[in-house]
Amino acid sequence: METFQELIHSDKPVLVDFYADWCGPCKTMDPIIQQVASQIKGRVRVIKINVDKNGPAAQAYQIMSIPTYILFKSGNILWRHSGTIDKNSLAGVIAQHA
């Protein structure tokens, strides 16, 4: 199984969804993330990180509010957004980097 660091250092872009099970906006975003993930399948990897279970990763990237989305490529942050985002905006950002 790949570690978080191995995942984000991929040559392929990786969208990380920092969330928590109790977070209402995170639940609202779930279907949007799934729709975008199916649109970009193969070009960008999408992973979910539960901040309650992965404190070190959340601390390392200073996740202060959830949901927070970070798009990584080769370990570098290409884009970061906290809060909800509409499907077209998210897909557009990903398309710029995929």
Protein Blocks (a to p, Z undefined) as FASTA:
>chain_A
ZZfklmmmpfbdcddddddfklmklmmmmmmmmmmmmmmgojaccddddfklmmmlmmmn
opabdcdddddeehiafbdcedjddfklmmmmmmmmZZ
